[in-house]
């Protein structure tokens, strides 16, 4: 493991990306702590893995989400909730992180609108009133007292 004082944080450089790709091609995409160490990158194994999985893996799609992918994300998120990794398995070339970020920036509002459109209209409490015509002020005086006695059996 890289010593804490030597760990580089922040954005990756193009040179670091090239170096990581070279060592992943040499050793495979396992044992990230070892790759971080032998490559000379001053990054943690976790940082190397995340960079590879989310940005450098050759199987990643770099294009905009298609309408078909959008529909699939909507349907699967509705079915499975925010289980992004599970959803990503149904979208080859898309990462769980990419799908989560896409959902939060583009799709959440669409899903809420879709849910509202599919749910039956609810009776709003403002249209149905338990108050007598004329409001509660109409119950003041003798009429109100009689009405209340009748309603409550006094």
Secondary structure, DSSP 8 states (H G I E B T S, - for coil): ---GGG---SS--HHHHHHHHHHHHHH-S--HHHHHHHH--SS-HHHHHHHIIIII-TT---S---HHHHHHHHHHHHHH-S-HHHHHHTSTT--HHHHHHHIIIIIHHHHHHHHHHHS-----TTTS--S-TT-GGGG-HHHHHHHHHHHHT-
